[in-house]
Amino acid sequence: MATIADMMTETDENKVFIEQGLKVLERTFRPALRVLWEKSRLNSVSNRQIAQNMIAVLNAGETIDHLNESYLFLISATLKEAEESVGKLQEKHRLKKGKIKDITVEIENIVERSTEPIIFIGNPDWNLILLGSVASRICDKYDKPTFIFKEGEKESPGTVRMPKGMNGVEAMNSCRSFLTTYGGHPLAAGFQVKNKNIEKFKECLINYFKKKGL
């Protein structure tokens, strides 16, 4: 799912898409979207903030019995049903923000003591779905290539965020022999690595970015 940090930049045609999309939501007949629109407008000062609030709530949904809570919310038949569902999603979003903050602080404590040119950190206790938001915050703060992953039993999935002007996919492509899979966009991507290759992957990335002048 998209995160707040991953939302399209509000420039050129993207700005038009956001503005026109929000105007359509003002007139929507769908109960869930009407409720979400009204809730997201509260204390918002810009169209972008309204859109960010809506994304944040929808991203809080979890999968239950193979159905995502956000999907179930969006197909609410009545305003009352939608009000009840959005309240639950808002509470989950609040809890999610707290978990993201905790992981971010944990990583910051490690990064503050590191002199490495990249940020490369994993933990078996982290929830993978939260790591995109965490990586975005860490990358923004330290302006370094950021690779955050959840350690699995045999393989570890992770997320990548890059400072502007750098290409995470290109970096991983140069180290592809150590990866099970990888892909995404230059500034935001993901990967899967076998645990036996984690340190080799890290060293390969460090060498790649050192050649790039970091």
Helices and strands as residue ranges (DSSP letters): G 4-6, H 12-26, H 31-41, H 47-59, E 63-64, E 67-68, H 69-74, H 79-111, E 119-123, G 128-130, H 131-142, E 146-150, E 155-161, H 168-173, G 176-178, E 179-184, E 188-194, G 195-197, H 198-211
